[in-house]
């Protein structure tokens, strides 16, 4: 890139520095200086069972959400990719419709559906599938959190996969079929490898975004599923412990930046500005 080309990037770099790098730098500085200079905030996080449990809940929920989106999202995206005409429009419309509803209304809707007297438990009771001791508890545990988080992230993951599937040449799988490959073999040896970059990119983005969930774990998980973001909110806004809150925020940033670095590396974005 020429020097004149870099000049066009300066306004964007300045905005990123002002709105992104500077605030995170201040967060890191606060974590090391409040209430006293040193690493005391990070030592407390490493030794306190409360913070260790919150970190474990956050990473575990993000990992399971990513896995759930992969297992559900790939078949859904493939079904939309193969559909034609009005069926394709209807299926894609259902995926896009979820963006019209905010996170909080969706979480509250799951409370109604998954509650002890909710629609799911009533249906299971009518079928005689509930336990004799009472309804199945879907809420205020890991199950409720995962259902809500997968529901929130699945449309996003599906759209990423649809973009990857659209770039696969439509004649490749039929060509493999004409050479003697079965439908299943052609799918797994031709189609899946060609969509792997989109699959990996979508999975990494889902993991990074899932680290920052607040509303869904708070509504569907309660205190038993406290996450790092919930602790940050409590430490900063309720207890005014800015140093500890900043230290937890810095740890989340490090994990997110590491995931973003892997994403850039695997998707080849480091070569965008290169020349042949």
Buried (B, 14 or more C-beta within 10 A) or exposed (E): EEEEEEEEEEEEEEEEEEEEEEEBEEBBEBBBBBEEEEEBBBEBBEEEEEBEBBBEBBBBBBEBBBBBBBEBBBEBBBEBBEBEEEEBEEBBEEBEEBEEEEBEEBBBEBBEBBBEEBEBBBEBBEEEEBEEEEBBBBBBBBBBBBBBBBBBBBBBBBBBBBBBBEEBEEEEBEEBBEEEBEEEEBBEBBBBEBBEBBBBBBBBBBBBBBBBBBBBBBBBBBEEBBBBBBBBBBBBEEEEBBBBBBBBBBBBBEBBEEBBEBBBEBBEEEEEEEEE
